[in-house]
């Protein structure tokens, strides 16, 4: 069976003895075979994701859902289950602050049929972009206080209520708390306006100017608890003219921020990438020419192709020198 033909069960809650045993026993008693199980604990928070084969189970899907939710309540954990017969379209939750360019690019891509996903909800720590979400008939929630500090309990509740599969940080100018990142590990994509790992943190365009770089860029990456250090997915670059200001870099970079973020979202949704030992790779069979991870082919073609060191020539020269 393919991965998308399995039922996915996700359990999140406070770590306690016997959690895995209780869940797996319930599944065994109902004739359900576990095909894949991934679990982790961080700061007392437990997370487990299972892919199970329910084709031979001895109960109805709605009964299994009810039983899992009842067991989850008894154990003090939240349980989400998605059957392969249910909607296969992934659902996005987009987090924003005040910059609109990435949000608009995502909404337009969905409107134009370029994005194979549902946009479930837009969540901001300010209300500035509510009118944009409303124009595209997407629910909007402001979870920030007067200073923009977000209510992350409310955030987690909304992400759960809207059954979000992928969290997109579309210039969300707040650092996500570790509990949010842990719950959605490898399911949060951020766009950062620098060529990471250079210039992480605040004001990266200002950092680039202060460093005197001639080329700057943007990076879409998976978010981790280490700020701006998650696995890189896509990057874009642009020239920095002499005397450029921070505003100049923003004008050059913002369209590329939206472009890199959209490409990263599409790669994730199509399951074209995976993370191994902290770096992102294309899966076997994905046409490298059909995606843009970095610079476009036109730029590669105008770069000089030589000279380069030739190991064979160097070896021959060494041999001649020794014989001479």
N, C-alpha and C positions, 0 to 999 in steps of 0.2 A: 504493500500500500504506500501511496505517496503521503508526504507529511500533511498536506492539506486535507487528506481523507480521514485523519485521526481527529478524535474529540480532544479539545484542549481544556485542561483544568488548571486553574491558578489559585493558590492558597497563600494568603498574606496575613500575618498577625504576630502577636507576641510569642516568642519561642517557649516551648514547654515540652517536657518529656512525653513521648508517645504520640506526637502529632502525626508523624509519617505512618506509624503502625495503624492508627485509627482510620486514616484515610484509605490506605492500601487494603486493609481488611474489608472495608465497606465495598470497595470495588471488586475484590476477589469474590465476595459472597454473591455479587450480582453478575458474575461471569464475564467480567471486564478485564482485558489483558493490558498491562502497562508496557508500552513500547519504548518510552523515553521518560526519564525523570531528572530534573535539575533542581537542586535545592541549595540554599545558602542562608547563613545567619550573620547579621551585622548589628552590633550594639543592642542585642536582645530582640531584634526584629527578624522573623522567619519568613522566607519566601520559597515557594515550591511551584514549579510548572511541570505538568505531566502531559504527555501525548498518549492517549489510550485508544485501544481498538474496542469500540462498542457494538460491532456488528453482531456479536453473539450474546449480548447481554440479555438477562432474563427478566427485564422490567422495561417499562416505557421510558422514553427520554424525560418526560415531565416528572415521572416518579424519581428518577435518578437525581434530577435537579433539586427536587424538594428534599430528598434524603441528604444530599450534600450540604444544602443550606442549613438544614436542621442540625447536622453534625457540626457544621462550622459555628453555629450559634452556641452549641454545647462546649466547643473547644475555645471559643473566643477569637475565632479567625474569620476573615472574609473569604468567600469562595465564589469564583466565577467559572462558568462552564460554557463552552461553545461547541456545538455539534457541527459536523461538516455539512449537514443538510441546511444549516442556517446560513444567513448571508455571509458570503466569503469576502465581501468588500471590507477592507480595513477602514477603521474610523480614526480620524485625526482630531486631536485637541490642540488648538493653536494658542500659545501664550504670547502676549504682546504688552508693550508699554505705551510709547507715544509715536514711534517711527512706523510709518504705514507701508513702506515700499515692499517689504517681504510678505506681509499679510495680503496686500492687493495682488501680488504675483501669484500666490497660492490660490486665492479665490478665483482669479481670472483663469488659471490653468484648469481648475475644476469646471468652471462654466463652459470653457471651450473644449471639454472632453479630453484634456491632456493628462489628467490625473485620475488614476484608477483607485479612487478611495472616496469615502464619505467624509465630509467635514462636519463633525458632530457639534463642536462648540468652540467659541473663541473666549478666552479668559484673559482679562487684563488686570494689572495692578493700578491702573488709572482708567478713567472712562473715555479718554480722548478718541479711541478708535471704534467706539460702539456704533457710530453711524455707518461705518464701512461694513461691519458685520451685518447690520440690519439691512443694508442695501442688497446684500446677497442672501437674505433670509436665513442667516445663521445665528443661533442664540448667542448672546454676549452676557458675560458676568464680570462685574468689577469686584475683585476680592481684596483690594488695597485700602488702607486707611488714608488719612489726609496726606501723609508723607510718602505714600506708595508702598508701605510695608504690607506684604501679602499675608492673608490668612491661609496658611498651608493646609490646615485641616479642612477648610472649605474647598480648597483646590483639589485635594484628594477625593473628597466627596463628589465633586462635579466630574472629575475624570472617571470615577466609578459609575456614576449615574448615567453618563453618556457612553459607557462601554468603550472607552478610548483605547486603541491599540498602539498608537504612535503619538507621542507628545512632541510638538514642534515649537522650538523657541525662536519665534520670528522677531528678533531684536527685543527679547524680553530682558530688561535691564536690571534683573535681580538674580542673585545666586540662589539656586534651588537648594533647599535643605536636604541633608543626607537621607532622610526617610523617603522623600519623594523620589530621589535618584535611585535609591536601592529598590524601591517597589517597581520602578519602570526601567530597570537596567537593560541596556541595549535597545530601549524603546523611546529614547529621548535624543532628538537631533537638534543641535545648536548651530547658529551661524555666527562666526566671530570675524570682525573686520581686520584681520592680519593674516600673514602667512605663518600660521602656527608651525613649530613651537615658538616662533619669534613674537614678541610683543603680546603676551597674554594679559588678562586683567583689563583695567579701565583705560579709556582713551587710547586705544591702539594706533589710531591715525596720528594722534599727537606724538606718541612714542616713535612712530616711523619718521616723522619730520625731525624730531630731536636727534634721532640716530643718523640722519642724513642719507637714508637709503635712496637708491635710484629706481628700485622696483618694489612695489607694495602689492598687497593682495588680500584675499579673503579665504576663509576656511569653514567648511561644514564638517561637523564631527559629532560623534556620539558623546553625550554628556556623561561625566563621571563625577565622583565626589571630589576629585582633584580638579581645580578650576582650570578650564581651557586646556586640559591635557588628555582628553579622551581620544579614542581612535579616529584618525582623520579619514574622511570619506571623499570629499571633493575640494579642489582649490582652484582659484582664478587669480590672475595677476594683471597688473596694469603699471604703466610707466609713471614715474614721479618727476614732473618737470622741475627744473631749477627754480627755486623761489616759490614753490607750491605751498599753499596754506592748508590748514586742516579742512577747511570748507572745500577746497579743490579736491582733496583726496576723498572726501565724503561723496562729492558729485560723481567722481569716477568709480568709486567703489560700490555705491549702493545698488546700481543695476546688476553688478556682478555678485553682490551678496544674495540677491533674489535668485539669480541664475544658478549659483552653486547650491543654494539651499534646495531649490526645486529638483535639481539633478540628484542630490543626496536622498531626498524623499522618494523619488521614483525608483532609485536603486534599492532602497530598503523595502518598499512595497512589493517590488517584483522578486524579492528574495535573491537578488543578483550578487549580494555581497555577504561576507561573513567575517567575523573577527577571530583572529588566532594570535595568541601571545601579544595582545595589545595593539595589533595593526590590522587594518581592513584589507581584504582581498576580494577579487572577483571570483565567483564560483566557476568551476569548469563548465564550458559550454557557452558562457556569456561572451558575446562578440565584443572584443576590446574596442573595435572601431565604432560600435553603436552607442557607446557612452563617452562622456567627456569627464574624466577624473581630474585632469589638469588643464594645460594649455591646449588650444585647438591645433589641428594638424597643420594649418597654414603657417602658424608661428614656427613650428618645428621645421617646416620646409625652407624658411628663410634663414635659419641658423646655419652657420658654417659647418661643414661636415668633416673638416680636417684642418690641420694635421692632428693625428692621434698616435699615441704610442702603439707600436706593433710588437707584441712579445716575441713573435717568431724572428723578426728582424733583429731585435735586441740580442736574442740568443745566438744568432749567426755572427753578429759583431763580436760578442764575447769569445766565441770559439775561435774566430779569426785572430783576435788579439792574443789569445793564449798560444796559438800555433805560431804566430809571428814572433 
